[in-house]
Amino acid sequence: MSGDIDRPESVGNVESVSVFSTNDMSFAAYLIMKGVRLISAQRLGKSFQFKFIHDSKIERYSIEYVGSEVSRFDDAVRKLKRALKENGGI
């Protein structure tokens, strides 16, 4: 993948392609970093939906992600946002 996440790749008839979907933006970014093809990204109210061409490595990437720097970084950002929202600061 070229790294362009503004315009997901066209795959023609999506119904004929096996699709993996997630609403976790951080995990979606991790999949993009791993080269999994993003085919759509949508905002659904307050959440998101990211669809990828299903790749046999996604399960392994999911396990890798849990212990990765990306996951720890995302957790730290969430904690900071929560502290700011709940307390107005730390």
One Martini backbone bead per residue (centre of mass of N, CA, C, O) as a GRO file, in nm:
protein
   90
    1MET     BB    1   0.099   0.034   0.018
    2SER     BB    2   0.124   0.388  -0.011
    3GLY     BB    3  -0.024   0.541   0.255
    4ASP     BB    4  -0.305   0.627   0.146
    5ILE     BB    5  -0.587   0.721   0.357
    6ASP     BB    6  -0.784   0.916   0.198
    7ARG     BB    7  -0.783   0.686  -0.040
    8PRO     BB    8  -0.917   0.417  -0.080
    9GLU     BB    9  -0.913   0.129  -0.227
   10SER     BB   10  -1.019  -0.013  -0.513
   11VAL     BB   11  -1.229  -0.332  -0.567
   12GLY     BB   12  -1.503  -0.292  -0.671
   13ASN     BB   13  -1.669  -0.567  -0.575
   14VAL     BB   14  -1.707  -0.605  -0.241
   15GLU     BB   15  -1.891  -0.864  -0.217
   16SER     BB   16  -1.643  -1.053  -0.346
   17VAL     BB   17  -1.495  -0.971  -0.080
   18SER     BB   18  -1.309  -1.022   0.189
   19VAL     BB   19  -1.392  -0.867   0.507
   20PHE     BB   20  -1.251  -0.642   0.741
   21SER     BB   21  -1.371  -0.503   1.057
   22THR     BB   22  -1.332  -0.178   1.233
   23ASN     BB   23  -1.351   0.077   1.513
   24ASP     BB   24  -1.036   0.091   1.556
   25MET     BB   25  -0.814   0.327   1.481
   26SER     BB   26  -0.545   0.213   1.582
   27PHE     BB   27  -0.567  -0.064   1.444
   28ALA     BB   28  -0.603   0.045   1.161
   29ALA     BB   29  -0.325   0.182   1.150
   30TYR     BB   30  -0.166  -0.079   1.193
   31LEU     BB   31  -0.262  -0.221   0.936
   32ILE     BB   32  -0.148  -0.013   0.744
   33MET     BB   33   0.149  -0.049   0.836
   34LYS     BB   34   0.128  -0.367   0.739
   35GLY     BB   35  -0.039  -0.352   0.443
   36VAL     BB   36  -0.334  -0.339   0.466
   37ARG     BB   37  -0.619  -0.300   0.273
   38LEU     BB   38  -0.798  -0.022   0.236
   39ILE     BB   39  -1.158   0.037   0.142
   40SER     BB   40  -1.284   0.185   0.408
   41ALA     BB   41  -1.404   0.504   0.562
   42GLN     BB   42  -1.623   0.580   0.843
   43ARG     BB   43  -1.864   0.780   0.986
   44LEU     BB   44  -2.063   0.680   1.290
   45GLY     BB   45  -2.113   0.933   1.436
   46LYS     BB   46  -1.889   0.871   1.704
   47SER     BB   47  -1.783   0.664   1.508
   48PHE     BB   48  -1.613   0.401   1.327
   49GLN     BB   49  -1.532   0.252   0.995
   50PHE     BB   50  -1.314  -0.014   0.894
   51LYS     BB   51  -1.213  -0.152   0.578
   52PHE     BB   52  -1.069  -0.465   0.475
   53ILE     BB   53  -0.885  -0.674   0.326
   54HIS     BB   54  -0.862  -0.985   0.380
   55ASP     BB   55  -0.608  -1.124   0.596
   56SER     BB   56  -0.436  -1.389   0.732
   57LYS     BB   57  -0.266  -1.180   0.934
   58ILE     BB   58  -0.467  -1.034   1.128
   59GLU     BB   59  -0.455  -1.211   1.380
   60ARG     BB   60  -0.155  -1.161   1.434
   61TYR     BB   61  -0.175  -0.850   1.448
   62SER     BB   62  -0.362  -0.844   1.693
   63ILE     BB   63  -0.155  -0.966   1.890
   64GLU     BB   64   0.074  -0.763   1.843
   65TYR     BB   65  -0.077  -0.500   1.917
   66VAL     BB   66  -0.127  -0.533   2.224
   67GLY     BB   67   0.215  -0.513   2.274
   68SER     BB   68   0.251  -0.244   2.145
   69GLU     BB   69   0.342   0.081   2.108
   70VAL     BB   70   0.078   0.174   1.982
   71SER     BB   71  -0.108   0.081   2.211
   72ARG     BB   72   0.026   0.241   2.443
   73PHE     BB   73  -0.010   0.517   2.318
   74ASP     BB   74  -0.319   0.512   2.291
   75ASP     BB   75  -0.373   0.478   2.594
   76ALA     BB   76  -0.240   0.745   2.683
   77VAL     BB   77  -0.425   0.932   2.522
   78ARG     BB   78  -0.690   0.845   2.655
   79LYS     BB   79  -0.611   0.930   2.944
   80LEU     BB   80  -0.574   1.228   2.882
   81LYS     BB   81  -0.856   1.286   2.773
   82ARG     BB   82  -1.010   1.196   3.025
   83ALA     BB   83  -0.880   1.399   3.222
   84LEU     BB   84  -0.974   1.654   3.069
   85LYS     BB   85  -1.280   1.593   3.068
   86GLU     BB   86  -1.324   1.537   3.386
   87ASN     BB   87  -1.103   1.776   3.513
   88GLY     BB   88  -0.955   1.987   3.310
   89GLY     BB   89  -0.710   1.817   3.422
   90ILE     BB   90  -0.403   1.736   3.622
   0.00000   0.00000   0.00000
